[in-house]
Amino acid sequence: MFLGRAIISFIFVSLFLLTGCSVSLEDASENAKGTFDEVLKSEKKEVNAEASTFHYYLPPQFEVDTEDDNNIIFAYKDEPYILFVNLFEEQDSKVLYDSIKSSYPQTHLDHTLLEDGRLGYLLIAPVSGEEEGMHEVTVGIGGVRMTTVTETSNIENSTKNMMEIVSSVTIK
């Protein structure tokens, strides 16, 4: 009798822990939004890397995969991160934001913030054809944007890393 109760208790505790450890899309989106706002409002990271037309901050463990004048593809934890820099758009430009927004048939989160003359934007959208729980996350400031596809549980961390890079970009 005691063994039966112990097993049932163990099963309930295990289920509670499993459901408690997973992050809902709503929670992940709200956490990412808070992180996005925090990074946009904070002092930008010091640049430590350079491309042919701009300087930027490269977080530890990020590696440059490929690079050209306006794009860099990074690799981090087996996920590609794509940075695009439009040299002709100002930090308050809505051109890239409007273009990205119109390309998504559906978004989980569409967040913008104007801070110190910079238009920051965060978009989280489902990835069609991918397994459930994968999302395209795009952050940007004016003409600089960065995108990745990640799991729900990694949305906040991806947002933080991408915003640190995007906010640090300085055109040469």
N, C-alpha and C positions, 0 to 999 in steps of 0.2 A: 504494500500500500504506500509506504513512504517513498519507495523507488519510483512508483508511478507518478506521484505528486512532484518529485524532484525533476523527472523528465519533462513533465508538462510545464513546470516553472522555468526550466532551462529553455524550452522552446519559446515561451512567451518573452523571456528576457532577450533571447537571440533575435527574435522578430522585432522587438522594440528597438534594439541597438541598430539593426540593419536599416530600419526605416528612419531612425533618428540621424544616422550618419549620411544618408543621401540628401542631396540638396535639390530642392524643387527649382524649376526654371524661373518661377516668380522670385524666389529668394536670391537665386544667382544673379538675376537681372537687377534687382534692387541693390544688391551688394556691389555689383559692377558699376552701377550708376553712382553710388556713393564714392567708390574708389576713383572713378573718372573725374568727378567734381573736385575731389581732394587733390589729385595730381594736377589738374588744370589750374587750380588756385594756388598751388605751392610753387616754390622756386624751382626752375627747371634744372635738370641734371647737367653737370658739366660734360661738355663733349669730349669724347675720347677716341673717336674714329672719324674717318673722312672718306667721302666718295668724290667723284670727279667734279661735282657741282655744289656739294654741300657738306657740312660737318654734322655729326650727330652723336648721341650717347648710345653706346652698345652695352646692354646689361651683361653681367657675367653669365656664362654658359650659352649665350647666343653665339651662333657662328654664321658668318656670311657664306651663303651658298653660291649665288650668282649676283652680278652687279652690272648695271649700265648707267648712263647719264642720269636718268630719273627714277630708276627702280633698283631696289635691293631685295633679294629673297634671302631670308634668314631661316635657319633651322634651330629649333629648340624643343627638346623632348619629342623628337620624331614628328613635330608639327611644323609645316611651313608657315612663315609669316612674310607677307609681301608689303613692302614700303614703297609708296609712290609719292614723288615730289613734283608738283607742278610749279615750275619756277616763275610762272607768269601770274599766279593767283596770290592775292594778299591773304593775311591771316584772318580777315573778317569775311572772306569770300564765301558765298553759298553755292558756287558752281559745282564743286565736287559733291557736296552734301546732297544737293538736289538731284544730281545724276545718279548717285548711289541709291538714294531713297526711291527714285522712280524705277530702278532696276529690280527691286524686291516686290514680288507679288504680295508678300505678307511679312510683317515684322513683329517680333515679341516686344521689342523696345525701340523707341525712336526718341532720343533725348538730345537736346541741344542746350548749350550754355554760352552766353556771351560774357567774357571775362577779360578786362583790360584790352578791349579792342580786338580780341581773338574769338572767333566763332568755333567752339568745340562741339563735336558731335559724336554720338555713340549709337550704333545701330546693331541690333541682335536679331537675326532672322533664321528660320529653319532652313536646313539644307535639304533640298529635294533629292530623292534617290539615295540618300545616305541612311544609315541606321538611325533609329530614334535616339535622341539624346545628343545629336551633333548639331552645332549651330555655327553660322557664319557671324563673326564679330568684327565690326569695322569701327575704328576710332579715327578722328581727324581733327585738324585745326586748319581752317581755311583750305589752302591748296595742298596740304600734306595729309595723307591718309595711310592707314595700315590695316590689313585684314588678315584673319586667320580662320580656320575651321577647327573647332574644339568641342570637347564634351561639356555638358552642363556644369560639372563640378570644377572645371578649369576656367570658366568664363571670367570670373573676377581677377584671377592671376594674369590671364592673357590681357585683360583690359589694362591692368596696372603696367605691365611690361611694355605694351604698345604705346600707351600714353606717355610713358617716360621717354621713349624714343621719339615719338612724334613731336612732343613739346620741346624737345632739345634741338630739333633741326634748325640749322642756321645756313642760309644760302651764302655761297662764296661771293 
